Amino acid sequence: MSTTKTAQQAIDLILHQGLRETKARHSNSNVLNLEKSVSGQQNKQGAIAMYRSKAQMSKSWGTIYTSKEAVYDNYTNSTHWTPNVFNYLTYTDATKHYVKGAKEQNLSQINTLVVDVDYRDAEERQAKFAEVWDTAMLDVQFLPTLILATTKGYHIYYVFDEPVFVRRHANGKLPAVRAAKAIAKSLKQYYAQKLPAVDVTCNSFGVFRVPRPDNIEYFEPKMTVDFQALMTWSINFANDQHQIKSQTTQRSFKAWRTSRQIDQPWFQALINQTDIDQNVGYGRHNTIFTLALACYSSNVLQAQCFDILDEFNSNLTHPLATQHVQKVINDAYSGQFHAASREYVNALLETWVPDADRRVYLQRSQTTWYKYAKPRSERVNSHVHEWQADLMAYFNQRIFQDNNWFTKTSLRHISQELNICLGSLTKALKDLIDQGLVYREKGSGRQATKFATRSSLLQHAMRLQRQQRLNYWITVARLLEPSEELVALQQLSLDARQDHHRNAQLNLLDTG
């Protein structure tokens, strides 16, 4: 568990100089030593909102703060906040309960982008931490600054080394906001390729968990991100995705545009479902948003769309509040989106429509949209990459259960547990070892073999004190072919002279 000092350090790092250092009235700055001003800068007059529970947050019932001192006084009693700073926020009622003004048009500065990973429950969240860690630490080119545990998932913060100030051009556009939204979209899409539980529709400048001593899973203040470098990565990622899409969907694109989405069988398949709930990543909100986009692209009037989806929502076993349905429809009809995404339709069908029916709906819609492999349960043989995925999941689960950075077992035991023949197991394991994803130390005599994953090695390293890391990294270098992540983290951990390099950023290769 982190300390209060660590949580306050994270808050200070995220906010930059977006708020005043001290309260305008009743300040205890002499005690808190918050009177320090940044040379060459004036105290900023921005504002953020904080909320004491998710229920209050969903109703915009919160408190406005305009100074870091006030945030430090109250963050332990709050669960959510707006980490990006707004020019101003106001209350809508005389009792000062309901906050308004947290819109992207009112942004003063963008401090961070956050990836929201949401699982079914806390148990699944804990079991999936290794996968989240793998993706954040090993797959993405930039290391995150902060990972917070939520009730059922994680918030992964990428904090900018310098705030991105929002300026409105003469034409009324906000280029900084537009660029940041594009980067956030790329980040969420990249994570979603590895972690299906990522909420790719969450507001990039919305409300997220506030750092507290009881929810910080990882914090490295030196791992701030350069906005320009992240934008370059985002452009390259978007170009790669466009090329892949062009190669695979040229024929289907014309078919997509020549038929209304609401006339497609998948639309009817989804709108007739009644068991869609909030317990998975692709739940009620995402379903209604996708259906609303289909209505929008099909030139259905917004009022008519509300009637359709209000009836759909009423038929759900656990419906959303009517005002939430209206808000989702407003977002879909805002003009920022063109149509329902094929990827989302695919994911929603996979989640909520029975397999036999789903295949029929997809084939009748546009067979060129999707290519479905035969389910693994219906095949006699499995692919090597499927065995590898089974092995990684097995090792991660065992390591988590053992509460250690390694697990001890034998190949024969793994073969029995996963129902893999020894020949296939040996091949899959060898490939993982060659890729540097798994480390194996054979036991002598009847001793069990020790297995560790690259993820568990990195997690173990982050828990060690700085003076302990030297010997550990020397050991790691002997066990694995040092990837650029290992080398960079080694330098970060051991070089005390790097305390001044706050603007430095690891330029890591994607080794996923």
C-alpha positions in Angstrom: 0.0 0.0 0.0 1.3 3.4 -0.9 1.8 6.3 1.5 0.0 9.6 1.8 3.1 11.3 0.5 3.1 9.1 -2.6 -0.5 9.9 -3.3 0.1 13.7 -2.9 3.1 13.4 -5.2 1.0 11.8 -7.9 -1.7 14.4 -7.6 0.9 17.2 -7.7 2.5 15.6 -10.8 -0.8 15.3 -12.6 -2.1 18.8 -11.9 1.2 20.6 -12.8 0.5 24.2 -12.1 -3.1 24.1 -13.2 -4.5 25.2 -9.8 -3.4 27.8 -7.2 -0.9 26.4 -4.7 -2.8 27.6 -1.7 -6.4 28.3 -0.8 -7.7 31.8 -1.3 -9.1 31.8 2.3 -8.3 29.9 5.5 -5.0 28.7 4.1 -2.6 26.6 6.2 0.2 27.2 3.8 2.7 27.9 6.6 2.1 24.5 8.0 1.8 22.7 4.6 4.7 24.6 3.0 2.6 25.1 -0.1 3.5 28.7 -0.6 6.3 27.9 -3.1 5.7 29.4 -6.4 7.1 28.2 -9.7 9.7 30.6 -11.1 8.4 32.6 -14.0 4.8 31.4 -13.6 1.8 32.9 -11.9 -0.6 30.9 -9.8 -3.1 29.4 -12.2 -6.8 30.1 -11.6 -8.2 26.8 -13.0 -10.7 24.4 -11.4 -11.3 20.7 -11.0 -14.1 18.7 -9.5 -14.0 15.8 -7.0 -16.6 13.3 -6.1 -17.0 11.2 -2.9 -18.5 8.2 -4.6 -19.3 6.7 -8.0 -23.0 7.2 -7.3 -22.6 10.9 -6.6 -20.3 11.2 -9.6 -23.0 9.7 -11.9 -25.3 12.5 -10.7 -22.6 15.3 -11.0 -22.9 15.7 -7.3 -19.4 16.9 -6.4 -17.2 19.7 -5.1 -15.2 22.3 -7.0 -11.6 22.9 -6.0 -9.3 25.7 -7.2 -6.2 25.1 -5.2 -3.9 22.1 -4.6 -4.0 22.8 -0.8 -7.8 22.2 -0.9 -7.3 19.0 -3.0 -4.7 17.7 -0.5 -7.2 18.4 2.4 -10.0 16.4 0.8 -8.7 13.8 -1.7 -8.7 10.9 0.9 -12.5 11.4 1.2 -13.0 11.4 -2.5 -13.1 8.5 -5.1 -13.2 10.4 -8.4 -11.9 13.6 -9.9 -11.3 15.5 -13.1 -7.5 15.3 -13.6 -7.6 17.7 -16.5 -8.1 21.3 -15.5 -11.0 23.5 -16.6 -11.1 27.3 -16.9 -14.0 27.4 -14.4 -16.7 25.2 -12.9 -19.9 26.2 -11.3 -22.7 24.8 -9.2 -26.3 24.5 -10.6 -28.0 24.7 -7.3 -28.0 27.1 -4.3 -26.7 24.3 -1.9 -23.6 23.8 -4.1 -24.0 20.1 -4.8 -24.3 19.7 -8.5 -21.3 20.6 -10.7 -21.5 21.8 -14.3 -18.9 23.1 -16.8 -16.8 19.9 -17.2 -16.9 20.0 -21.0 -14.0 19.8 -23.4 -14.9 23.2 -24.7 -14.1 24.6 -21.2 -10.7 22.8 -20.8 -7.9 25.0 -19.7 -5.1 22.5 -19.8 -4.7 18.7 -20.6 -2.5 17.0 -18.0 -3.0 13.4 -18.7 -4.7 10.7 -20.7 -6.3 7.7 -19.0 -7.1 4.2 -20.2 -10.1 2.6 -18.4 -10.0 -1.2 -18.0 -13.2 -2.6 -16.5 -13.8 -6.2 -15.6 -16.9 -8.1 -14.3 -15.9 -7.9 -10.6 -13.0 -7.4 -8.2 -12.0 -11.0 -8.3 -11.5 -10.9 -12.1 -9.7 -7.6 -11.7 -7.1 -9.2 -9.4 -6.8 -12.3 -11.6 -6.2 -10.1 -14.7 -3.6 -7.8 -13.2 -0.7 -9.6 -14.9 -2.3 -9.1 -18.3 -2.8 -5.4 -17.6 0.8 -5.2 -16.4 2.1 -7.0 -19.5 0.2 -4.7 -21.8 1.2 -1.5 -20.0 4.8 -2.3 -19.4 5.8 -4.5 -22.3 3.6 -3.8 -25.2 3.0 -0.1 -25.4 5.9 2.0 -26.5 5.5 4.4 -23.6 5.5 3.4 -20.0 2.6 4.7 -17.9 3.1 7.1 -15.0 0.5 5.7 -12.7 -1.9 2.7 -12.4 -4.8 2.9 -10.0 -7.1 0.1 -8.9 -10.8 0.7 -9.3 -13.7 -1.3 -7.9 -13.7 -3.7 -10.9 -10.7 -2.7 -13.0 -7.8 -0.2 -13.4 -7.1 3.3 -14.6 -3.8 3.7 -16.4 -2.5 7.2 -16.4 -0.2 8.7 -19.0 0.9 12.0 -17.5 2.4 14.6 -19.8 5.8 16.1 -18.8 4.3 19.5 -19.6 0.6 20.4 -19.6 -1.0 20.9 -23.0 -2.6 24.4 -22.8 -5.9 24.7 -24.7 -6.2 27.7 -27.0 -9.2 28.5 -29.3 -8.3 29.4 -32.8 -10.1 32.3 -34.6 -12.3 29.7 -36.4 -13.5 28.4 -33.0 -11.6 25.1 -33.2 -9.6 23.6 -30.4 -6.6 21.9 -32.1 -5.0 20.8 -28.8 -8.2 19.0 -27.8 -8.6 17.4 -31.2 -5.0 16.1 -31.1 -5.3 14.8 -27.6 -8.6 13.0 -28.5 -6.9 11.3 -31.4 -4.0 10.2 -29.2 -6.5 8.9 -26.5 -8.4 7.0 -29.2 -5.2 5.3 -30.4 -4.1 4.4 -26.9 -7.5 2.9 -26.1 -7.6 1.0 -29.4 -4.1 -0.3 -28.8 -5.0 -1.5 -25.3 -8.3 -3.0 -26.6 -6.4 -5.2 -29.0 -4.7 -6.8 -25.9 -7.4 -6.3 -23.3 -11.0 -6.7 -24.4 -12.2 -5.1 -21.1 -10.9 -1.7 -22.2 -13.7 0.9 -22.4 -12.9 2.6 -25.7 -15.9 5.0 -25.5 -15.1 6.6 -22.2 -14.7 10.4 -22.2 -11.0 11.1 -22.7 -11.3 14.3 -20.5 -13.8 13.0 -18.1 -13.9 11.7 -14.5 -11.4 9.1 -13.3 -10.2 7.6 -10.0 -8.2 10.0 -7.8 -4.9 8.7 -6.5 -5.1 7.6 -2.9 -2.8 5.5 -0.6 -5.2 2.5 -0.9 -5.5 2.3 -4.7 -2.1 3.0 -6.2 -0.8 -0.2 -7.8 2.2 1.5 -9.6 3.7 5.0 -9.6 6.9 6.1 -11.3 7.0 9.9 -11.3 9.9 9.9 -13.9 7.8 8.2 -16.4 6.0 11.3 -17.8 5.2 11.4 -21.5 6.2 13.9 -24.1 3.0 15.0 -25.9 4.7 15.4 -29.3 6.3 12.0 -29.1 3.0 10.4 -28.1 1.3 12.2 -31.0 3.9 10.8 -33.4 3.3 7.3 -32.1 -0.5 7.8 -32.4 -0.2 8.9 -36.1 1.9 5.9 -36.9 -0.5 3.6 -35.1 -3.5 5.1 -36.9 -1.7 4.8 -40.3 -0.9 1.1 -39.6 -4.5 0.4 -38.7 -5.7 2.2 -41.8 -3.4 0.1 -44.0 -4.7 -3.1 -42.3 -8.2 -2.0 -42.7 -7.7 -1.1 -46.4 -6.2 -4.5 -47.2 -9.0 -6.4 -45.5 -12.2 -4.4 -46.1 -12.0 -2.8 -49.5 -14.8 -5.0 -50.8 -17.0 -4.7 -47.7 -16.7 -0.9 -47.5 -19.0 -0.4 -50.5 -21.5 -2.8 -49.1 -21.4 -1.1 -45.8 -22.2 2.3 -47.3 -25.0 1.2 -49.7 -27.3 -0.3 -47.0 -28.8 1.2 -43.9 -27.4 -0.1 -40.7 -30.8 -0.3 -39.0 -31.9 -2.7 -41.8 -29.0 -5.1 -41.0 -29.8 -8.4 -39.2 -27.2 -7.6 -36.5 -29.3 -4.5 -35.5 -32.4 -6.6 -34.9 -30.3 -9.2 -33.1 -29.0 -6.7 -30.6 -32.2 -4.8 -30.1 -34.1 -8.0 -29.3 -31.7 -8.9 -26.4 -33.0 -8.3 -22.9 -30.2 -9.7 -20.7 -27.6 -7.0 -21.5 -26.3 -5.6 -18.2 -23.5 -3.5 -16.8 -21.2 -6.3 -15.6 -19.0 -6.5 -18.7 -17.0 -4.1 -20.8 -19.5 -4.2 -23.7 -22.6 -3.6 -21.6 -25.8 -1.5 -21.8 -24.1 1.8 -22.4 -22.0 0.6 -25.3 -24.9 -1.3 -26.8 -27.2 1.7 -26.8 -24.5 3.9 -28.1 -23.8 1.5 -31.0 -27.5 1.2 -31.8 -27.9 5.0 -31.7 -25.0 5.4 -34.1 -26.7 2.9 -36.5 -29.9 5.1 -36.3 -27.8 8.3 -36.9 -26.1 6.8 -39.9 -29.4 5.6 -41.3 -30.9 9.2 -41.1 -33.3 8.3 -38.4 -34.6 11.4 -36.6 -33.1 11.8 -33.1 -36.6 11.8 -31.5 -37.5 8.6 -33.3 -34.2 7.1 -32.2 -35.0 7.9 -28.6 -38.4 6.2 -28.9 -36.8 3.1 -30.3 -34.0 2.8 -27.8 -36.2 3.9 -24.9 -38.4 0.9 -25.6 -35.3 -1.3 -25.9 -34.0 0.0 -22.6 -37.3 -0.6 -20.9 -37.2 -4.3 -22.0 -33.9 -4.9 -20.4 -33.8 -6.8 -17.2 -31.6 -4.1 -15.7 -32.4 -0.9 -17.6 -30.4 2.3 -17.6 -31.9 5.5 -16.2 -33.8 7.4 -18.9 -31.6 10.4 -18.6 -28.6 8.3 -19.3 -30.2 6.9 -22.5 -30.9 10.4 -23.6 -27.3 11.5 -23.0 -25.9 8.5 -24.9 -28.2 9.3 -27.9 -27.1 13.0 -27.7 -23.5 11.9 -27.9 -24.3 9.6 -30.9 -26.0 12.5 -32.7 -23.3 15.1 -31.9 -21.8 14.8 -35.3 -18.5 13.5 -34.0 -19.2 10.0 -35.2 -20.4 8.6 -38.6 -21.8 5.1 -38.0 -21.6 2.1 -35.8 -18.2 0.5 -35.8 -17.9 -3.0 -37.2 -15.5 -3.9 -34.4 -18.1 -2.9 -31.8 -20.9 -4.7 -33.5 -18.7 -7.8 -33.6 -17.8 -7.5 -29.9 -21.4 -7.0 -28.9 -22.7 -9.9 -30.9 -20.0 -12.1 -29.4 -20.9 -11.0 -25.9 -24.7 -11.1 -26.0 -26.0 -13.2 -29.0 -25.9 -17.0 -28.8 -23.3 -18.5 -31.1 -25.7 -20.3 -33.4 -27.7 -17.2 -34.0 -24.7 -14.9 -34.2 -23.2 -16.7 -37.2 -26.5 -16.4 -39.0 -26.8 -12.7 -38.3 -23.3 -12.0 -39.5 -23.6 -14.0 -42.7 -26.9 -12.3 -43.6 -25.5 -8.8 -42.9 -22.3 -8.7 -44.9 -20.2 -11.8 -45.0 -17.2 -9.8 -46.0 -17.2 -7.8 -42.7 -16.1 -10.7 -40.6 -14.1 -13.8 -40.8 -14.9 -16.3 -38.1 -12.6 -19.2 -37.4 -14.1 -22.4 -36.3 -14.5 -22.3 -32.5 -11.7 -24.0 -30.6 -14.1 -26.3 -28.8 -15.2 -27.7 -32.2 -11.6 -28.4 -33.4 -9.6 -31.5 -32.6 -6.2 -29.6 -32.7 -5.2 -26.3 -31.3 -2.8 -23.7 -32.8 0.6 -23.2 -31.1 -0.3 -19.6 -30.3 -3.4 -20.9 -28.4 -1.2 -23.2 -26.3 1.1 -20.3 -25.7 -1.8 -18.2 -24.5 -2.9 -21.0 -22.2 0.6 -21.3 -20.8 0.9 -17.6 -20.1 -2.5 -17.5 -18.4 -1.6 -20.6 -16.4 1.8 -19.1 -15.2 0.2 -15.7 -14.4 -2.6 -17.4 -12.4 -0.1 -19.7 -10.5 2.2 -16.8 -9.7 -0.7 -14.7 -8.5 -2.0 -17.6 -6.3 1.5 -18.2 -4.9 1.9 -14.5 -4.2 5.4 -14.6 -5.5 7.3 -13.6 -8.7 7.7 -17.3 -9.7 5.9 -20.6 -9.4 7.3 -24.2 -9.1 5.8 -27.0 -11.1 6.7 -29.7 -13.6 6.1 -30.1 -17.3 4.1 -33.3 -16.6 1.9 -31.5 -14.1 1.3 -28.6 -16.6 0.5 -31.2 -19.3 -2.2 -32.8 -17.1 -3.5 -29.4 -15.9 -3.9 -27.9 -19.4 -4.6 -31.2 -21.2 -1.7 -30.6 -23.6 0.5 -33.4 -24.9 4.1 -33.1 -23.8 5.3 -32.6 -27.4 3.0 -29.6 -28.0 3.8 -28.2 -24.5 7.5 -28.4 -25.1 7.2 -26.6 -28.4 5.0 -23.8 -27.1 7.1 -23.3 -24.0 10.3 -23.2 -26.1 8.8 -20.4 -28.3 7.8 -18.4 -25.2 11.3 -18.8 -23.8 12.9 -17.8 -27.1 10.7 -14.7 -27.1 11.9 -13.8 -23.6 8.3 -14.0 -22.2 9.0 -16.9 -19.9 12.1 -17.8 -17.8 12.6 -21.5 -16.7 15.1 -22.8 -14.2 15.3 -26.5 -14.1 15.3 -28.1 -10.6 18.1 -30.5 -9.7 17.1 -34.1 -8.9 13.4 -34.3 -7.9 13.2 -30.5 -7.4 10.3 -28.9 -9.3 11.2 -26.5 -12.1 10.9 -22.8 -11.4 9.0 -20.7 -13.9 8.6 -16.9 -14.1 7.3 -14.5 -16.7 8.9 -11.3 -17.9 5.9 -9.5 -16.4 6.5 -11.1 -12.9 10.2 -10.2 -13.1 9.4 -6.6 -13.8 6.8 -6.4 -11.1 9.2 -7.9 -8.6 11.8 -5.3 -9.6 9.5 -2.4 -9.1 8.8 -3.6 -5.5 12.5 -3.6 -4.5 14.2 -0.7 -2.9 16.7 1.2 -5.1 19.7 -0.2 -3.3 18.5 -3.7 -3.9 17.9 -3.4 -7.6 21.5 -3.6 -8.8 22.0 -7.3 -7.8 18.5 -8.1 -9.1 19.1 -6.6 -12.5 22.4 -8.4 -12.8 20.5 -11.6 -12.1 17.8 -10.8 -14.6 20.4 -10.1 -17.3 21.7 -13.6 -16.8 18.3 -15.1 -17.1 16.8 -13.3 -20.0 18.0 -11.6 -23.2 17.7 -8.0 -21.9 15.0 -6.2 -23.9 15.1 -2.4 -24.2 12.5 -2.3 -21.5 14.8 -4.1 -19.1 17.8 -1.9 -20.0 15.9 1.3 -19.7 14.3 0.3 -16.3 17.7 -0.8 -15.1 19.2 2.6 -15.9 16.2 4.4 -14.3 16.5 2.3 -11.1 20.2 2.6 -10.6 21.4 6.0 -11.9 20.9 8.5 -9.1 22.0 11.2 -11.5 18.7 10.9 -13.4 16.8 12.7 -10.7 16.9 15.8 -12.8 15.7 14.3 -16.1 12.0 14.7 -15.6 11.5 15.4 -19.3 13.3 12.3 -20.5 11.1 9.6 -21.9 12.0 6.0 -22.8 11.8 5.4 -26.5 11.0 1.7 -26.3 10.4 -0.8 -29.1 7.1 -2.7 -29.2 8.2 -6.2 -28.1 4.6 -7.5 -27.7 
